[in-house]
Amino acid sequence: MSQDPNCFKLSKSISMIYRNGKAYIDQAMSHHNISSGQYIFLFYLFNHNGSTQDQISKALDMDKATTTRAVQKLESIGLVRRERNSDDHRINNVFITEEGNALRKELYKVAMDWDDLLLQKLTPDERSTLQKLIGKLSENSKTHKKQTI
């Protein structure tokens, strides 16, 4: 394990970006009663409407309980609906409602605005490099998670 103090600075910076991003999204979407804990599920469903809760959990690397809570919350505010799978009644398929679909542009705008704020002082080359490096960090974190579970 590295004793380089910059390693902690990286973790601290990632944590700060994550917390600030959550606060930004929470504030921007508060008038719709959507928090940062639910918006990622909507983004997934915009492109994978009708997915099962298990498919959502796996795709987003979330535990089933977190997915269930998020879907229940989104369902309670009318943005998604769950339907029993016709082939297997133990499975729920999750669909975006008209109300949920109406938020698509606004949600994408909020996410893009946050990205723009984060990247505003970076050159196109720096943005490209950052995207590649963040992708590698993400893969490293998944590999470690799989090894420790």
VOMAR-95328 format. One record per residue (C-alpha): residue number from 1; x, y, z. Coordinates in steps of 0.25 Angstrom, whole numbers. Layout:
# VOMAR-95328
<node pos="NUM" px="X" py="Y" pz="Z"/>
...
END
This chain:
# VOMAR-95328
<node pos="1" px="0" py="0" pz="0"/>
<node pos="2" px="5" py="14" pz="-4"/>
<node pos="3" px="9" py="24" pz="7"/>
<node pos="4" px="8" py="35" pz="-3"/>
<node pos="5" px="-1" py="46" pz="3"/>
<node pos="6" px="-6" py="49" pz="-11"/>
<node pos="7" px="-14" py="36" pz="-11"/>
<node pos="8" px="-22" py="42" pz="0"/>
<node pos="9" px="-24" py="55" pz="-7"/>
<node pos="10" px="-30" py="48" pz="-19"/>
<node pos="11" px="-40" py="40" pz="-10"/>
<node pos="12" px="-43" py="53" pz="-3"/>
<node pos="13" px="-45" py="61" pz="-17"/>
<node pos="14" px="-54" py="49" pz="-22"/>
<node pos="15" px="-62" py="50" pz="-10"/>
<node pos="16" px="-64" py="65" pz="-11"/>
<node pos="17" px="-68" py="64" pz="-25"/>
<node pos="18" px="-78" py="53" pz="-22"/>
<node pos="19" px="-84" py="61" pz="-10"/>
<node pos="20" px="-85" py="74" pz="-18"/>
<node pos="21" px="-91" py="67" pz="-30"/>
<node pos="22" px="-102" py="61" pz="-21"/>
<node pos="23" px="-105" py="75" pz="-15"/>
<node pos="24" px="-105" py="81" pz="-28"/>
<node pos="25" px="-115" py="71" pz="-34"/>
<node pos="26" px="-123" py="71" pz="-21"/>
<node pos="27" px="-125" py="86" pz="-22"/>
<node pos="28" px="-128" py="86" pz="-36"/>
<node pos="29" px="-138" py="75" pz="-36"/>
<node pos="30" px="-144" py="78" pz="-22"/>
<node pos="31" px="-157" py="84" pz="-28"/>
<node pos="32" px="-160" py="70" pz="-34"/>
<node pos="33" px="-157" py="63" pz="-21"/>
<node pos="34" px="-145" py="55" pz="-28"/>
<node pos="35" px="-132" py="54" pz="-21"/>
<node pos="36" px="-119" py="50" pz="-26"/>
<node pos="37" px="-122" py="36" pz="-21"/>
<node pos="38" px="-133" py="34" pz="-31"/>
<node pos="39" px="-128" py="41" pz="-44"/>
<node pos="40" px="-118" py="31" pz="-48"/>
<node pos="41" px="-130" py="20" pz="-48"/>
<node pos="42" px="-138" py="30" pz="-57"/>
<node pos="43" px="-126" py="32" pz="-67"/>
<node pos="44" px="-124" py="16" pz="-68"/>
<node pos="45" px="-139" py="15" pz="-70"/>
<node pos="46" px="-139" py="25" pz="-81"/>
<node pos="47" px="-131" py="16" pz="-89"/>
<node pos="48" px="-135" py="3" pz="-84"/>
<node pos="49" px="-150" py="4" pz="-81"/>
<node pos="50" px="-157" py="-8" pz="-76"/>
<node pos="51" px="-144" py="-14" pz="-70"/>
<node pos="52" px="-146" py="-23" pz="-58"/>
<node pos="53" px="-141" py="-18" pz="-44"/>
<node pos="54" px="-130" py="-28" pz="-44"/>
<node pos="55" px="-125" py="-23" pz="-58"/>
<node pos="56" px="-125" py="-9" pz="-53"/>
<node pos="57" px="-118" py="-13" pz="-40"/>
<node pos="58" px="-107" py="-20" pz="-48"/>
<node pos="59" px="-106" py="-10" pz="-59"/>
<node pos="60" px="-104" py="1" pz="-48"/>
<node pos="61" px="-96" py="-7" pz="-39"/>
<node pos="62" px="-106" py="-5" pz="-28"/>
<node pos="63" px="-111" py="-15" pz="-17"/>
<node pos="64" px="-125" py="-20" pz="-19"/>
<node pos="65" px="-130" py="-12" pz="-7"/>
<node pos="66" px="-125" py="1" pz="-12"/>
<node pos="67" px="-132" py="-1" pz="-25"/>
<node pos="68" px="-145" py="-5" pz="-18"/>
<node pos="69" px="-145" py="7" pz="-10"/>
<node pos="70" px="-142" py="16" pz="-22"/>
<node pos="71" px="-152" py="10" pz="-31"/>
<node pos="72" px="-163" py="10" pz="-19"/>
<node pos="73" px="-159" py="25" pz="-17"/>
<node pos="74" px="-160" py="28" pz="-32"/>
<node pos="75" px="-173" py="20" pz="-33"/>
<node pos="76" px="-179" py="28" pz="-21"/>
<node pos="77" px="-177" py="41" pz="-28"/>
<node pos="78" px="-183" py="36" pz="-41"/>
<node pos="79" px="-170" py="35" pz="-50"/>
<node pos="80" px="-169" py="20" pz="-52"/>
<node pos="81" px="-179" py="9" pz="-51"/>
<node pos="82" px="-176" py="-6" pz="-48"/>
<node pos="83" px="-183" py="-17" pz="-55"/>
<node pos="84" px="-182" py="-32" pz="-52"/>
<node pos="85" px="-175" py="-40" pz="-62"/>
<node pos="86" px="-185" py="-48" pz="-70"/>
<node pos="87" px="-175" py="-60" pz="-71"/>
<node pos="88" px="-170" py="-59" pz="-57"/>
<node pos="89" px="-179" py="-53" pz="-46"/>
<node pos="90" px="-168" py="-52" pz="-36"/>
<node pos="91" px="-161" py="-41" pz="-45"/>
<node pos="92" px="-165" py="-27" pz="-47"/>
<node pos="93" px="-162" py="-19" pz="-60"/>
<node pos="94" px="-161" py="-4" pz="-58"/>
<node pos="95" px="-166" py="6" pz="-68"/>
<node pos="96" px="-165" py="21" pz="-69"/>
<node pos="97" px="-178" py="28" pz="-68"/>
<node pos="98" px="-182" py="40" pz="-76"/>
<node pos="99" px="-179" py="49" pz="-64"/>
<node pos="100" px="-165" py="43" pz="-63"/>
<node pos="101" px="-163" py="44" pz="-78"/>
<node pos="102" px="-167" py="59" pz="-77"/>
<node pos="103" px="-154" py="61" pz="-68"/>
<node pos="104" px="-144" py="55" pz="-78"/>
<node pos="105" px="-140" py="68" pz="-84"/>
<node pos="106" px="-139" py="75" pz="-71"/>
<node pos="107" px="-131" py="64" pz="-64"/>
<node pos="108" px="-121" py="63" pz="-76"/>
<node pos="109" px="-119" py="78" pz="-75"/>
<node pos="110" px="-116" py="78" pz="-60"/>
<node pos="111" px="-106" py="66" pz="-62"/>
<node pos="112" px="-100" py="74" pz="-74"/>
<node pos="113" px="-99" py="87" pz="-67"/>
<node pos="114" px="-92" py="80" pz="-55"/>
<node pos="115" px="-82" py="74" pz="-65"/>
<node pos="116" px="-80" py="87" pz="-71"/>
<node pos="117" px="-77" py="94" pz="-58"/>
<node pos="118" px="-67" py="83" pz="-54"/>
<node pos="119" px="-60" py="84" pz="-68"/>
<node pos="120" px="-60" py="98" pz="-70"/>
<node pos="121" px="-46" py="101" pz="-68"/>
<node pos="122" px="-41" py="89" pz="-75"/>
<node pos="123" px="-36" py="88" pz="-90"/>
<node pos="124" px="-42" py="78" pz="-99"/>
<node pos="125" px="-29" py="70" pz="-98"/>
<node pos="126" px="-30" py="70" pz="-83"/>
<node pos="127" px="-45" py="66" pz="-83"/>
<node pos="128" px="-42" py="54" pz="-92"/>
<node pos="129" px="-30" py="50" pz="-83"/>
<node pos="130" px="-39" py="52" pz="-70"/>
<node pos="131" px="-50" py="43" pz="-76"/>
<node pos="132" px="-40" py="32" pz="-79"/>
<node pos="133" px="-34" py="33" pz="-66"/>
<node pos="134" px="-47" py="33" pz="-58"/>
<node pos="135" px="-52" py="21" pz="-66"/>
<node pos="136" px="-39" py="14" pz="-62"/>
<node pos="137" px="-42" py="18" pz="-47"/>
<node pos="138" px="-56" py="13" pz="-48"/>
<node pos="139" px="-51" py="-1" pz="-54"/>
<node pos="140" px="-41" py="-2" pz="-43"/>
<node pos="141" px="-51" py="1" pz="-33"/>
<node pos="142" px="-61" py="-10" pz="-38"/>
<node pos="143" px="-49" py="-20" pz="-39"/>
<node pos="144" px="-46" py="-17" pz="-24"/>
<node pos="145" px="-60" py="-18" pz="-20"/>
<node pos="146" px="-62" py="-32" pz="-27"/>
<node pos="147" px="-49" py="-37" pz="-20"/>
<node pos="148" px="-54" py="-33" pz="-6"/>
<node pos="149" px="-68" py="-38" pz="-6"/>
END
